[in-house]
Amino acid sequence: MSALETVLRAPPAMIAARLHLVRRWGKPVMLGIVEQAIYSGANLVFTILLLKVIGAREFGTFNIAWSVVMLAECILYSLFGDALPAIANRLPRRLWPELRAAVYLWSVAFSFAVFAAMAVLALVLLWFAPHLALLVLMAGLTVFTMRAQQMGRRICYLDGTRILAVAGAVLFSVTMFGALAAAWWGGVMSSGVAMACLGLGCAASSSVLLLRRRDFRLPDIKLFELSWRRFCLAGRPLTVASVAYWMANTGLIPVAAAMLGREAAGGLRIVQALTNPLGQLTSIMTSVALPPAAERLRTPTPRIFARVSARSVALFAAIAVAYSIVLTFYGPALIQLVFHGKLDTVGMVVLAVASLAATLDMVCAALAVPLLAMGRTAAILHGRVASLLSLCAIMPVALHFSGLTAFVAVTAASNLAQTAILAVSQSRQFRGLPARTEGSVAE
């Protein structure tokens, strides 16, 4: 029997259910892909332009500061972002406007504290290293504006208003490149000015929240305290996990700068920028998948848990493999075309290993979807700790061979360890679920 005959002979209720699934997921996923494509493309072009405009050494300095910004964002995102869908789906919807306001206020308060600390550090650097003062100050500002931007994106995905997230991505790109063009035209380009351009883009993107003021309501003190307790309970393991993830990825940039020079750090950043679309797509697909997964797993059964997990892994892995194949075979030609031999160390082998690392990272994110939906964040922590331990064990051997290949190989090995731990955690979670309510839960 052909596939067409199978579809035509299917019961009408089954066909209607499949069409409903396509309608439900098609538009959100497409909007998510469009938004992520805008962000990924803008960041990649921004990275390439910076290397060509400010030079390899200054570009390496910028990326060291950028890695610190991403460390702060990883910590804040894991504390206030990853656990949000699971927490929201355990509260009545009438309290969601108050929850939005509470999480936004907590997020802004912590990011402002980071900005204040880096502003003090910038004042100190005026006496010891004045050429770095502007970069540190703008890095602190970028932490603050990026947190507001990411919180707005998370709330848009939670509420299903993804068109606003797309508008924010467009505003981010226009503002960032406009500021970069103005700085280049004025002849004031530096690593600090480049960081300011990034921060201005994030600030413009976060302004889309102003269009949703009716969806925010000042929370009472009880909900404010409750949200803090729940974010601490679910977010603390994720915070440690995010630091471990940063050390195995972006955190390698300062290490490369210390051991191989700032030019090598810039090369590693380019490699990460080429694989970054997968990471960005992972973030957006996780944001799309988490709310419905959390809703379906409010009363979990083995069958529902297995379906959520299998669909996530199949979709995430298929996209990652397709992108990795294209990057491995066509990436070297693209680098040669854009940089004209300035990055000879980035060849097919480096890109193949980096693609493997990105694919394993995307599989890890897929395995984490049902665990995050159920609030089982300790499993994520165990995976990140295993990743960090493998990183520490392999790093001395890898550095013996030196070069960029060693750094990306370390990332791939640490992601493989994390994948194994998350697979074991899923298996244990599956075996511990009760099957008695399976028939009564809508799938």
Secondary structure by P-SEA (a helix, b strand, c coil): ccaaaaaaaccaaaaaaaaaaaaacaaaaaaaaaaaaaaaaaaaaaaaaaaacccaaaaaaaaaaaaaaaaaaaaaaaacccaaaaaaaaccccaaaaaaaaaaaaaaaaaaaaaaaaaaaaaaaccccccaaaaaaaaaaaaaaaaaaaaaaaaaaaaccaaaaaaaaaaaaaaaaaaaaaaaaaccccaaaaaaaaaaaaaaaaccccccccccccccaaaaaaaaaaaaaccaaaaaaaaaaaaacccaaaaaaacccaaaaaaaaaaaaaaaaaaaaaaaaaaaacaaaaaaaccccaaaaaaaaaaaaaaaaaaaaaaaaaaaacaaaaaaaacccccccccaaaaaaaaaaaaaaaaaaaaaaaaaaaccaaaaaaaaaaaaaaaaaaaaaaaaaccaaaaaaaaaaaaaaaaaaaaaaaaaaaaaccccccccccc
